[in-house]
């Protein structure tokens, strides 16, 4: 199989309110954002990027820039494309956005991740994110679970 870099045709700005991105959101997350919350991520403070393979969207990121901080609010790759390096490509795009022209960090990058999302946590740590806190009961349960889940807050 070819590496993700050669298969990915484009990471580009997108209109996150387009229906295909919410379909990816629902497929990728056991407890997806509401459609309203998802569609509210537009405007000058948000950066939304999509990853296209063969001209089809397969993943996206939603970031928010405030002062000297970038918050990675959402990153998703359709399950059919997970495990192929696409999440890493999207994360590298966010890190490039947060860096200056000499690839030095210009902005701090923050994110929250479910405590049970071991693959995402491993990816974030691989790219230099460190745990800086926890938010007990932050995430809604993923059915059939009934207990809210702790968020790990990370920074790079």
N, C-alpha and C positions, 0 to 999 in steps of 0.2 A: 504494500500500500504506500502511496506517495505521502510525504509529509504534508501537514496542514498548510504550510506556507505556499506550496505549489498548487494545492487544490483551491485555496481561497482566492477568489478573483478580486474581491474588493471589500474594504471596510470604508464605509462612507456615511455621511450624515443622512438621517432618515426622518420621516414624519412618523413618530412613534404611535400616533393615533390611528395609523392605517391598520385595518383588521388583521393582517397577517402577523403583526408583531404581538398582538394580544393572544393570538392562537399559539404562538411560540411560548409566551408567558404561561399559559394554562397547561401546555404540554410539559414544560420543563419544571414547573413548581407544583408540589403537592398541595400547597395552600397559596394559590396565586393572588396577586393584588386584585382589588376590585377594578372593574373597567373604568370607573370614575377616577380612582387614584392614578391609574395608569395614564389616562388621557390628560390628567392635570400636569404631567411632566413635560410641558412645552413652555416656550418663552425664552427670554434672553438669558436667564440664569441656568438653563438646562442645556446639556449636550447629549444628544441621542445619536448613536452610531449603530449601523447594521453591518453584519457580516453576510456577504452574498457568496454562494457557491453555485456555479452554473446559472447565474443571474437570479437565483432564488434566495430569499432571506432565510438564514438558518440560525441566526443569533443576533443579539443586540446588547448594548449597554446604555444605561441612563446615568448620567453624572450631573452633579450640581456644583457650581463654583460660587463660593461666597468668600470674599476677602482673599486670604492666602491658603484656602483649603478647597480641595476637590473631594466631594463625597461620591463614592461609587454606590449609587442607590439600588441599582439592579443590574444584574448580568445574567443572561440566559442563553443557552444553546439548545436547540430542539433535540429531544432524546435520540433521534435517528443519527445525529451528528456528534453526540457526546463521546468522549474518550478518544478523539482524533486530533486533539491539540487546538481546537477552535476556541475554547475558553481561554487558553493561554494567549492566543492571538488577540482576542478582544481585550484581555487585561493589559497586554503590552501596549495596545493602542491608548488605553487610559493613562498608563504610565508615561508614554511619550507626550501626551497632551499636558501632563503635569510637569514636564521638564522643559528646560530652555533649549536653545538651538545647539548647545554643546552637550546635550543629553544629561545635564545636571538637574537634579530635582529643583523645581521652582516653587511648587506647591506641595503641601502635605496632602497625602491621600488617605482618607478614612473610609471604612466600610464596616458593616455588621454582617455576621453570618450565623446561621443556625449552628448550635453546638453539635448537632448530629451530622452536619454536612462535612464529613471528613475529607472527601476529595477536594472540595473548595478550600477548606482550611489548609490542606497540604499545598495546593496551588499558590495560595496567597503567601504562605511562609516561604515557598521556593523563590518568590519574587520580592522577598525582604520585608513583608508585613510582620508586625509584632503585635501580640495581644496587649491591649492597654486597659481593658475593662470587660465587665459582663453586665448584661441586662436581663435579670431573671424574669421569666414570664412575658418576654417581649413579642415573641412570634405566636400566632395562632396555631393550634394543633393541626397536624396533618392527619386527616381521617385514615384509619379508625381511631387514632389516639384522641384522648379528650383533654390532655394536659398541655398547657402552653409551654413553649420551649424558650430556653435561655439563648440570648444573642451574645456572641463574642464580638467585642469591638476591637478592630485592628487599625493600625496606622503604619504608613511607610513615609 
